[in-house]
Amino acid sequence: MTSPTPAPAGPTCVARQIVVDAAPTEVFALLANPHRHHEVDGSGTVKQDVIGPRRLAEGDRFRVSMRMLGIPYAITSTVTRLEDDRAIEWRHPGGHRWRWEFEPTGDGRTRVTETFDHTDSPSWLMRLIKAPERNAEGIEKSLARLQRLFADR
């Protein structure tokens, strides 16, 4: 098992990557199902209660129950990009986006990059709530969980 490493990202993005022992089709299938996001979430905020399709398509909306600092809430996200076995991205109501990209490594494994992109969110707010720092930590934990999920099969 390896640790997530920084991935190229712009000034309003936080990105990390890791190699997973699974083909892109397998990793994509897990993350294209919002009902399984809690299995991967490293932030501890995503819960099992989801309203939405079991296989996302571009333009779909899905609602996920969350809990942060002991406070329950729900977020409805919209899928803004979906390329089978290559990428999936959804936008939160606050404008920020979560993106997962899948690149075959040539040996049956997949390089997975997760990105928190807050380009379309108020930068002052993102800094105030320390979103880039908190999300970098959550992304690293999510990628490690994803790697373990496929290693444990």
N, CA, C and O of each residue as an XYZ file, in Angstrom:
612
protein
N       0.850     -1.176      0.000
C       0.000      0.000      0.000
C       0.897      1.241      0.000
O       1.942      1.280      0.650
N       0.463      2.225     -0.733
C       1.201      3.478     -0.800
C       0.333      4.602     -0.251
O      -0.873      4.434     -0.065
N       0.941      5.721      0.001
C       0.209      6.894      0.473
C      -0.162      7.766     -0.713
O       0.547      7.780     -1.720
N      -1.279      8.500     -0.601
C      -1.623      9.447     -1.659
C      -0.536     10.510     -1.813
O       0.116     10.896     -0.843
N      -0.357     10.969     -3.036
C       0.620     12.010     -3.316
C      -0.079     13.198     -3.965
O      -1.135     13.036     -4.576
N       0.504     14.396     -3.839
C      -0.098     15.562     -4.494
C      -0.168     15.353     -6.009
O       0.710     14.730     -6.608
N      -1.216     15.879     -6.601
C      -1.394     15.826     -8.052
C      -1.414     17.265     -8.566
O      -1.745     18.186     -7.820
N      -1.065     17.458     -9.828
C      -1.104     18.818    -10.380
C      -2.498     19.426    -10.202
O      -3.515     18.791    -10.484
N      -2.514     20.673     -9.728
C      -3.790     21.364     -9.500
C      -3.559     22.867     -9.627
O      -2.447     23.355     -9.427
N      -4.607     23.577     -9.957
C      -4.512     25.028    -10.056
C      -4.572     25.683     -8.688
O      -4.661     24.995     -7.671
N      -4.525     27.014     -8.656
C      -4.493     27.740     -7.379
C      -5.764     27.598     -6.543
O      -5.734     27.837     -5.336
N      -6.871     27.217     -7.161
C      -8.113     27.050     -6.404
C      -8.547     25.580     -6.370
O      -9.733     25.271     -6.258
N      -7.575     24.697     -6.468
C      -7.858     23.266     -6.434
C      -6.908     22.573     -5.465
O      -5.768     22.996     -5.270
N      -7.404     21.507     -4.871
C      -6.584     20.611     -4.060
C      -6.747     19.242     -4.691
O      -7.874     18.782     -4.873
N      -5.650     18.578     -5.031
C      -5.742     17.274     -5.692
C      -4.683     16.325     -5.148
O      -3.552     16.716     -4.860
N      -5.086     15.078     -5.019
C      -4.179     14.012     -4.601
C      -4.447     12.807     -5.492
O      -5.522     12.686     -6.080
N      -3.456     11.909     -5.588
C      -3.626     10.714     -6.416
C      -3.029      9.503     -5.719
O      -2.195      9.610     -4.820
N      -3.493      8.347     -6.174
C      -2.999      7.077     -5.642
C      -3.239      6.006     -6.698
O      -4.109      6.175     -7.552
N      -2.494      4.920     -6.660
C      -2.715      3.809     -7.573
C      -3.494      2.733     -6.832
O      -3.168      2.365     -5.704
N      -4.535      2.240     -7.500
C      -5.461      1.268     -6.933
C      -5.364     -0.038     -7.713
O      -5.244     -0.023     -8.938
N      -5.415     -1.168     -7.009
C      -5.336     -2.491     -7.636
C      -6.685     -2.909     -8.228
O      -7.303     -3.874     -7.779
N      -7.123     -2.169     -9.234
C      -8.373     -2.466     -9.927
C      -8.359     -1.730    -11.262
O      -7.673     -0.723    -11.431
N      -9.127     -2.254    -12.193
C      -9.256     -1.604    -13.503
C     -10.109     -0.344    -13.367
O     -10.925     -0.251    -12.451
N      -9.930      0.631    -14.270
C     -10.739      1.843    -14.215
C     -12.246      1.569    -14.189
O     -12.995      2.292    -13.531
N     -12.692      0.527    -14.902
C     -14.135      0.229    -14.919
C     -14.653     -0.099    -13.521
O     -15.770      0.283    -13.171
N     -13.856     -0.801    -12.722
C     -14.278     -1.173    -11.370
C     -14.323      0.037    -10.433
O     -15.265      0.202     -9.657
N     -13.298      0.872    -10.517
C     -13.237      2.044     -9.647
C     -14.338      3.024    -10.031
O     -15.012      3.581     -9.164
N     -14.517      3.232    -11.332
C     -15.569      4.125    -11.810
C     -16.943      3.632    -11.343
O     -17.760      4.428    -10.882
N     -17.199      2.336    -11.456
C     -18.507      1.783    -11.059
C     -18.810      2.086     -9.599
O     -19.948      2.412     -9.261
N     -17.825      1.985     -8.742
C     -18.043      2.281     -7.323
C     -18.396      3.755     -7.131
O     -19.353      4.075     -6.427
N     -17.635      4.646     -7.748
C     -17.832      6.074     -7.508
C     -18.983      6.678     -8.317
O     -19.463      7.763     -7.988
N     -19.425      5.996     -9.359
C     -20.596      6.462    -10.114
C     -21.891      6.086     -9.397
O     -22.978      6.427     -9.863
N     -21.781      5.387     -8.270
C     -22.939      5.003     -7.453
C     -22.893      5.819     -6.156
O     -22.140      5.472     -5.246
N     -23.687      6.899     -6.053
C     -23.618      7.738     -4.856
C     -24.025      7.008     -3.576
O     -23.699      7.462     -2.479
N     -24.726      5.895     -3.701
C     -25.122      5.112     -2.537
C     -23.919      4.421     -1.893
O     -24.034      3.866     -0.800
N     -22.774      4.454     -2.561
C     -21.561      3.832     -2.026
C     -20.501      4.849     -1.594
O     -19.434      4.459     -1.120
N     -20.779      6.131     -1.750
C     -19.786      7.152     -1.425
C     -19.342      7.100      0.032
O     -18.191      7.411      0.336
N     -20.232      6.713      0.933
C     -19.863      6.642      2.352
C     -18.757      5.608      2.600
O     -18.012      5.716      3.575
N     -18.652      4.615      1.723
C     -17.616      3.582      1.878
C     -16.209      4.146      1.654
O     -15.230      3.632      2.193
N     -16.129      5.192      0.863
C     -14.846      5.770      0.480
C     -14.528      7.038      1.285
O     -13.358      7.361      1.491
N     -15.544      7.743      1.731
C     -15.363      9.043      2.377
C     -14.370      9.003      3.529
O     -14.545      8.248      4.486
N     -13.337      9.812      3.432
C     -12.336      9.902      4.484
C     -12.551     11.083      5.407
O     -11.849     11.220      6.409
N     -13.512     11.940      5.086
C     -13.764     13.116      5.921
C     -14.629     12.790      7.128
O     -14.636     13.531      8.111
N     -15.360     11.679      7.055
C     -16.267     11.322      8.136
C     -17.586     12.069      8.093
O     -18.370     11.999      9.040
N     -17.841     12.787      7.000
C     -19.072     13.584      6.920
C     -20.181     12.918      6.108
O     -21.358     13.204      6.329
N     -19.830     12.040      5.179
C     -20.811     11.435      4.272
C     -21.491     10.247      4.951
O     -20.822      9.347      5.461
N     -22.821     10.251      4.955
C     -23.593      9.183      5.580
C     -24.226      8.285      4.510
O     -24.148      8.582      3.318
N     -24.846      7.199      4.940
C     -25.408      6.205      4.019
C     -26.703      6.640      3.352
O     -27.058      6.098      2.306
N     -27.411      7.589      3.918
C     -28.721      7.992      3.398
C     -28.553      8.839      2.136
O     -28.097      9.981      2.194
N     -28.934      8.252      0.989
C     -28.785      8.915     -0.307
C     -30.092      8.813     -1.079
O     -30.740      7.767     -1.086
N     -30.470      9.896     -1.721
C     -31.610      9.892     -2.635
C     -31.045     10.194     -4.014
O     -30.450     11.248     -4.235
N     -31.236      9.268     -4.931
C     -30.732      9.469     -6.280
C     -30.511      8.145     -6.968
O     -30.724      7.088     -6.374
N     -30.088      8.194     -8.210
C     -29.888      6.968     -8.985
C     -28.726      6.140     -8.440
O     -27.868      6.651     -7.721
N     -28.713      4.882     -8.787
C     -27.620      3.998     -8.377
C     -26.464      4.052     -9.368
O     -25.379      3.544     -9.085
N     -26.689      4.660    -10.518
C     -25.623      4.864    -11.514
C     -25.822      6.264    -12.074
O     -26.789      6.528    -12.788
N     -24.904      7.151    -11.745
C     -25.035      8.542    -12.148
C     -24.815      8.734    -13.644
O     -24.097      7.973    -14.292
N     -25.457      9.777    -14.170
C     -25.265     10.233    -15.544
C     -25.112     11.755    -15.486
O     -25.559     12.391    -14.531
N     -24.491     12.325    -16.491
C     -24.316     13.775    -16.512
C     -25.676     14.459    -16.412
O     -26.618     14.085    -17.109
N     -25.772     15.466    -15.539
C     -27.014     16.193    -15.308
C     -27.837     15.652    -14.149
O     -28.734     16.341    -13.661
N     -27.551     14.425    -13.694
C     -28.278     13.853    -12.557
C     -28.030     14.671    -11.297
O     -27.003     15.330    -11.140
N     -29.023     14.599    -10.403
C     -28.904     15.194     -9.076
C     -29.013     14.080     -8.055
O     -29.757     13.118     -8.249
N     -28.270     14.212     -6.968
C     -28.373     13.245     -5.884
C     -28.221     13.980     -4.559
O     -27.478     14.956     -4.454
N     -28.926     13.500     -3.564
C     -28.933     14.131     -2.239
C     -28.295     13.175     -1.236
O     -28.681     12.010     -1.136
N     -27.310     13.687     -0.495
C     -26.570     12.877      0.458
C     -26.708     13.486      1.858
O     -26.529     14.689      2.048
N     -27.027     12.636      2.821
C     -27.043     13.084      4.219
C     -25.599     13.219      4.687
O     -24.743     12.400      4.355
N     -25.350     14.258      5.457
C     -24.004     14.569      5.923
C     -24.074     14.896      7.420
O     -25.148     15.115      7.980
N     -22.913     14.921      8.033
C     -22.802     15.366      9.432
C     -21.412     15.954      9.615
O     -20.400     15.300      9.360
N     -21.386     17.219     10.068
C     -20.110     17.872     10.330
C     -20.206     18.583     11.671
O     -21.179     19.286     11.944
N     -19.198     18.395     12.498
C     -19.161     18.991     13.827
C     -20.413     18.648     14.624
O     -20.899     19.459     15.411
N     -20.934     17.430     14.412
C     -22.119     16.968     15.127
C     -23.431     17.488     14.577
O     -24.493     17.172     15.114
N     -23.378     18.275     13.524
C     -24.592     18.883     12.968
C     -24.994     18.145     11.692
O     -24.226     18.109     10.731
N     -26.206     17.551     11.678
C     -26.665     16.864     10.464
C     -27.193     17.861      9.432
O     -27.784     18.885      9.775
N     -26.967     17.536      8.179
C     -27.489     18.333      7.079
C     -27.494     17.450      5.835
O     -27.036     16.308      5.882
N     -28.002     17.964      4.743
C     -28.004     17.220      3.484
C     -27.549     18.153      2.370
O     -27.784     19.361      2.412
N     -26.895     17.569      1.377
C     -26.390     18.312      0.214
C     -26.947     17.654     -1.046
O     -26.891     16.434     -1.201
N     -27.479     18.473     -1.934
C     -27.897     17.983     -3.241
C     -26.873     18.462     -4.262
O     -26.664     19.661     -4.444
N     -26.247     17.505     -4.917
C     -25.215     17.807     -5.909
C     -25.720     17.485     -7.304
O     -26.634     16.680     -7.480
N     -25.113     18.123     -8.287
C     -25.455     17.897     -9.691
C     -24.222     17.391    -10.425
O     -23.145     17.975    -10.312
N     -24.377     16.319    -11.168
C     -23.266     15.760    -11.945
C     -22.993     16.692    -13.121
O     -23.868     16.918    -13.957
N     -21.774     17.231    -13.184
C     -21.411     18.196    -14.228
C     -20.524     17.590    -15.307
O     -20.357     18.165    -16.383
N     -19.960     16.428    -15.012
C     -19.103     15.762    -16.010
C     -19.126     14.271    -15.714
O     -19.009     13.851    -14.562
N     -19.276     13.485    -16.758
C     -19.207     12.042    -16.604
C     -18.691     11.436    -17.896
O     -19.330     11.528    -18.944
N     -17.523     10.816    -17.802
C     -16.940     10.080    -18.923
C     -16.719      8.669    -18.417
O     -15.882      8.442    -17.543
N     -17.465      7.719    -18.960
C     -17.376      6.341    -18.478
C     -15.927      5.893    -18.321
O     -15.114      6.008    -19.238
N     -15.634      5.381    -17.136
C     -14.332      4.799    -16.795
C     -13.176      5.802    -16.829
O     -12.021      5.395    -16.704
N     -13.450      7.093    -16.992
C     -12.393      8.114    -17.070
C     -12.552      9.208    -16.014
O     -11.578      9.594    -15.368
N     -13.792      9.714    -15.838
C     -13.966     10.850    -14.926
C     -15.423     11.010    -14.508
O     -16.355     10.669    -15.237
N     -15.574     11.544    -13.300
C     -16.895     11.919    -12.801
C     -16.699     13.147    -11.917
O     -15.742     13.227    -11.146
N     -17.619     14.099    -12.041
C     -17.522     15.330    -11.269
C     -18.931     15.775    -10.896
O     -19.865     15.668    -11.691
N     -19.063     16.280     -9.665
C     -20.344     16.846     -9.264
C     -20.113     18.183     -8.584
O     -19.060     18.447     -8.005
N     -21.152     19.024     -8.680
C     -21.094     20.392     -8.145
C     -22.018     20.491     -6.950
O     -23.173     20.068     -7.001
N     -21.491     21.060     -5.866
C     -22.294     21.344     -4.676
C     -23.013     22.673     -4.869
O     -22.621     23.465     -5.725
N     -24.053     22.929     -4.093
C     -24.774     24.201     -4.224
C     -23.881     25.431     -4.007
O     -24.159     26.494     -4.562
N     -22.826     25.302     -3.215
C     -21.916     26.428     -2.966
C     -20.979     26.734     -4.115
O     -20.196     27.681     -4.041
N     -21.048     25.941     -5.186
C     -20.231     26.196     -6.372
C     -19.008     25.314     -6.502
O     -18.477     25.153     -7.601
N     -18.548     24.736     -5.392
C     -17.343     23.903     -5.507
C     -17.685     22.547     -6.117
O     -18.827     22.087     -6.090
N     -16.651     21.936     -6.662
C     -16.813     20.670     -7.381
C     -15.868     19.612     -6.814
O     -14.758     19.903     -6.369
N     -16.351     18.389     -6.849
C     -15.539     17.219     -6.508
C     -15.350     16.429     -7.783
O     -16.322     16.095     -8.461
N     -14.110     16.130     -8.114
C     -13.817     15.429     -9.366
C     -12.963     14.202     -9.061
O     -12.028     14.255     -8.263
N     -13.311     13.098     -9.717
C     -12.537     11.862     -9.653
C     -12.125     11.534    -11.078
O     -12.958     11.532    -11.984
N     -10.836     11.256    -11.280
C     -10.337     10.882    -12.601
C      -9.613      9.546    -12.494
O      -8.948      9.261    -11.498
N      -9.753      8.731    -13.537
C      -9.242      7.364    -13.544
C      -8.363      7.151    -14.770
O      -8.809      7.311    -15.906
N      -7.106      6.786    -14.522
C      -6.154      6.593    -15.611
C      -5.553      5.186    -15.495
O      -4.948      4.848    -14.479
N      -5.726      4.368    -16.546
C      -5.124      3.032    -16.492
C      -3.608      3.144    -16.445
O      -3.021      4.003    -17.102
N      -2.981      2.274    -15.669
C      -1.522      2.304    -15.541
C      -0.844      1.332    -16.499
O       0.382      1.335    -16.617
N      -1.627      0.500    -17.187
C      -1.055     -0.448    -18.148
C      -0.802     -1.820    -17.572
O      -0.453     -2.748    -18.301
N      -0.972     -1.959    -16.274
C      -0.746     -3.250    -15.624
C      -1.996     -3.744    -14.883
O      -1.900     -4.531    -13.941
N      -3.172     -3.268    -15.323
C      -4.428     -3.691    -14.707
C      -4.836     -2.842    -13.515
O      -5.880     -3.074    -12.906
N      -4.011     -1.859    -13.185
C      -4.331     -0.983    -12.061
C      -4.762      0.387    -12.581
O      -4.746      0.646    -13.785
N      -5.151      1.263    -11.637
C      -5.669      2.574    -12.008
C      -5.064      3.658    -11.128
O      -5.021      3.528     -9.905
N      -4.600      4.724    -11.762
C      -4.197      5.916    -11.021
C      -5.465      6.747    -10.839
O      -6.091      7.172    -11.810
N      -5.828      6.967     -9.587
C      -7.044      7.710     -9.252
C      -6.641      9.064     -8.697
O      -5.824      9.156     -7.781
N      -7.218     10.108     -9.260
C      -6.992     11.472     -8.775
C      -8.314     12.030     -8.285
O      -9.313     12.019     -9.006
N      -8.311     12.520     -7.047
C      -9.492     13.199     -6.502
C      -9.137     14.670     -6.347
O      -8.070     15.015     -5.840
N     -10.050     15.535     -6.794
C      -9.818     16.974     -6.772
C     -10.981     17.696     -6.126
O     -12.141     17.420     -6.431
N     -10.672     18.619     -5.235
C     -11.628     19.582     -4.691
C     -11.339     20.885     -5.414
O     -10.262     21.458     -5.250
N     -12.285     21.361     -6.213
C     -12.114     22.554     -7.040
C     -13.068     23.632     -6.541
O     -14.284     23.517     -6.695
N     -12.507     24.681     -5.942
C     -13.356     25.744     -5.399
C     -13.240     27.034     -6.216
O     -13.412     28.135     -5.692
N     -12.945     26.878     -7.502
C     -12.836     28.023     -8.401
C     -14.107     28.859     -8.411
O     -14.036     30.088     -8.434
N     -15.277     28.206     -8.394
C     -16.556     28.910     -8.500
C     -17.205     29.187     -7.148
O     -18.395     29.497     -7.085
N     -16.447     29.081     -6.082
C     -16.941     29.379     -4.732
C     -16.297     30.669     -4.242
O     -15.220     31.042     -4.709
N     -16.946     31.350     -3.308
C     -16.319     32.569     -2.762
C     -14.988     32.237     -2.073
O     -14.960     31.495     -1.091
N     -13.889     32.791     -2.595
C     -12.566     32.448     -2.062
C     -12.420     32.851     -0.599
O     -11.777     32.140      0.174
N     -13.001     33.973     -0.212
C     -12.912     34.410      1.187
C     -13.551     33.387      2.116
O     -13.051     33.133      3.211
N     -14.660     32.803      1.671
C     -15.346     31.810      2.496
C     -14.529     30.525      2.579
O     -14.414     29.935      3.653
N     -13.967     30.089      1.469
C     -13.159     28.877      1.461
C     -11.962     29.027      2.410
O     -11.607     28.088      3.123
N     -11.347     30.216      2.411
C     -10.220     30.450      3.326
C     -10.689     30.507      4.774
O     -10.038     29.961      5.665
N     -11.823     31.170      5.008
C     -12.348     31.321      6.361
C     -12.624     29.968      7.016
O     -12.289     29.757      8.182
N     -13.231     29.063      6.268
C     -13.571     27.756      6.845
C     -12.460     26.727      6.634
O     -12.622     25.548      6.950
N     -11.317     27.195      6.090
C     -10.145     26.341      5.860
C     -10.484     25.111      5.006
O      -9.968     24.018      5.237
N     -11.353     25.312      4.029
C     -11.792     24.210      3.168
C     -10.642     23.532      2.424
O     -10.608     22.303      2.381
N      -9.701     24.270      1.838
C      -8.626     23.570      1.125
C      -7.820     22.638      2.040
O      -7.534     21.501      1.664
N      -7.459     23.105      3.220
C      -6.671     22.286      4.137
C      -7.465     21.072      4.637
O      -6.964     19.947      4.631
N      -8.693     21.313      5.065
C      -9.533     20.217      5.566
C      -9.804     19.194      4.474
O      -9.767     17.988      4.716
N     -10.075     19.685      3.274
C     -10.401     18.765      2.186
C      -9.173     18.012      1.694
O      -9.301     16.879      1.230
N      -7.995     18.606      1.780
C      -6.775     17.877      1.421
C      -6.613     16.659      2.330
O      -6.284     15.566      1.870
N      -6.848     16.862      3.615
C      -6.756     15.752      4.568
C      -7.820     14.692      4.283
O      -7.526     13.497      4.304
N      -9.053     15.125      4.017
C     -10.131     14.187      3.700
C      -9.867     13.414      2.422
O     -10.138     12.215      2.353
N      -9.337     14.094      1.404
C      -9.016     13.439      0.132
C      -7.968     12.353      0.351
O      -8.100     11.247     -0.174
N      -6.940     12.658      1.114
C      -5.896     11.666      1.370
C      -6.474     10.424      2.053
O      -6.120      9.295      1.713
N      -7.357     10.645      3.009
C      -7.991      9.517      3.708
C      -8.934      8.759      2.778
O      -8.998      7.530      2.831
N      -9.665      9.476      1.928
C     -10.579      8.826      0.977
C      -9.812      7.944      0.003
O     -10.210      6.808     -0.255
N      -8.715      8.462     -0.536
C      -7.930      7.681     -1.484
C      -7.325      6.447     -0.816
O      -7.273      5.378     -1.423
N      -6.873      6.588      0.415
C      -6.339      5.431      1.140
C      -7.440      4.392      1.372
O      -7.194      3.191      1.258
N      -8.645      4.848      1.696
C      -9.773      3.923      1.886
C     -10.111      3.218      0.576
O     -10.371      2.015      0.560
N     -10.106      3.972     -0.521
C     -10.386      3.392     -1.828
C      -9.357      2.324     -2.159
O      -9.713      1.243     -2.627
N      -8.108      2.613     -1.923
C      -7.038      1.646     -2.182
C      -7.252      0.379     -1.355
O      -7.105     -0.732     -1.865
N      -7.598      0.549     -0.075
C      -7.846     -0.618      0.797
C      -9.057     -1.422      0.352
O      -9.040     -2.651      0.420
N     -10.114     -0.745     -0.107
C     -11.307     -1.455     -0.579
C     -10.969     -2.467     -1.676
O     -11.469     -3.592     -1.676
N     -10.123     -2.051     -2.595
C      -9.765     -2.940     -3.699
C      -8.668     -3.926     -3.320
O      -8.580     -5.002     -3.911
N      -7.841     -3.585     -2.358
C      -6.795     -4.501     -1.909
C      -7.390     -5.646     -1.077
O      -6.846     -6.749     -1.037
N      -8.518     -5.358     -0.414
C      -9.141     -6.331      0.492
C     -10.093     -7.304     -0.209
O     -10.727     -8.121      0.459
N     -10.206     -7.235     -1.520
C     -11.178     -8.096     -2.208
C     -10.695     -9.515     -2.289
O     -11.388    -10.373     -2.836
